[in-house]
Amino acid sequence: MSSKRGIFTRIVSRGYKGLSNNNPILINSSSSPSDVGDEPLIIHKNTNCPVVIGSNRVKRSKIFNRKD
């Protein structure tokens, strides 16, 4: 992740085996593995990069373009 150069790493995942019906979900440190899947949560915790999961590839990618 190189924000000094204006390059930001973001990760999109299917969230396989996650049980949440809310799509897409931006994972945070309090996310539950049963809701978001264990692998996306591990990736988030190990890289400190934003990770979003969801069943729809387009929707989960667009979450990073929102200006909330």
LUMZA-973975 format. One record per residue (C-alpha): residue number from 1; x, y negated, z negated; residue in three letters. Coordinates in nm, 4 decimals. Each point is the difference from the previous one (the first is absolute). Layout:
seq,px,py,pz,type
NUM,X,Y,Z,ALA
...
END
This chain:
seq,px,py,pz,type
1,0.0000,0.0000,0.0000,MET
2,0.1638,-0.3219,0.1153,SER
3,-0.2251,-0.2938,-0.0811,SER
4,0.2980,-0.2365,0.0240,LYS
5,0.0046,0.0613,0.3751,ARG
6,-0.3771,-0.0196,0.0334,GLY
7,-0.0285,0.3761,0.0440,ILE
8,-0.2465,0.1725,-0.2303,PHE
9,-0.0407,0.3753,-0.0371,THR
10,-0.3541,0.1268,-0.0330,ARG
11,-0.1119,0.3606,-0.0068,ILE
12,-0.3268,0.1439,0.1292,VAL
13,-0.1094,0.3479,-0.0996,SER
14,-0.2998,0.2230,0.0405,ARG
15,-0.0074,0.0666,-0.3737,GLY
16,-0.0587,0.3715,0.0498,TYR
17,-0.1835,0.1599,-0.2920,LYS
18,-0.0893,-0.3355,-0.1530,GLY
19,-0.3595,-0.0013,-0.1177,LEU
20,-0.0857,-0.3686,0.0250,SER
21,-0.2697,-0.0969,0.2499,ASN
22,0.1084,-0.3656,0.0024,ASN
23,0.1934,-0.0530,0.3213,ASN
24,0.2537,-0.1461,0.0373,PRO
25,0.1727,-0.0141,-0.3385,ILE
26,0.3141,-0.1954,-0.0777,LEU
27,0.1894,0.2110,-0.2524,ILE
28,0.1340,-0.1578,-0.3177,ASN
29,0.1849,0.1326,-0.3029,SER
30,-0.3238,0.0839,-0.1813,SER
31,-0.1474,0.2016,0.2907,SER
32,-0.0941,0.3560,-0.0841,SER
33,0.1455,0.2921,0.1990,PRO
34,-0.3461,0.1588,0.0051,SER
35,-0.1386,-0.3114,0.1721,ASP
36,0.2793,-0.0843,0.2453,VAL
37,0.1988,0.3222,0.0366,GLY
38,0.3300,0.0783,-0.1667,ASP
39,0.2401,-0.0610,0.2906,GLU
40,-0.1072,-0.3596,0.0794,PRO
41,0.0179,-0.0820,-0.3720,LEU
42,0.3491,0.1493,-0.0301,ILE
43,0.1122,-0.1953,0.3073,ILE
44,-0.1347,-0.3235,-0.1502,HIS
45,0.1646,0.0588,-0.3367,LYS
46,0.3367,0.1004,0.1514,ASN
47,0.0222,-0.2769,0.2619,THR
48,-0.2036,-0.2816,-0.1556,ASN
49,-0.1407,-0.0581,0.3510,CYS
50,-0.3672,-0.0677,0.0623,PRO
51,-0.1784,0.3251,0.0905,VAL
52,-0.3545,0.0150,0.1330,VAL
53,-0.2061,0.3141,0.0503,ILE
54,-0.3205,0.0721,0.1844,GLY
55,-0.1618,0.2230,0.2559,SER
56,-0.0210,-0.2681,0.2712,ASN
57,0.3438,-0.0871,0.1422,ARG
58,-0.1061,-0.3402,0.1360,VAL
59,-0.1722,-0.1103,-0.3208,LYS
60,0.2897,0.1058,-0.2202,ARG
61,0.2485,-0.1880,0.2179,SER
62,-0.2102,-0.3171,0.0061,LYS
63,0.0019,-0.0263,-0.3786,ILE
64,0.3517,-0.1446,0.0255,PHE
65,-0.1217,-0.2798,0.2291,ASN
66,-0.2576,-0.1325,-0.2477,ARG
67,0.0737,-0.3335,-0.1636,LYS
68,-0.1473,0.0656,-0.3475,ASP
END
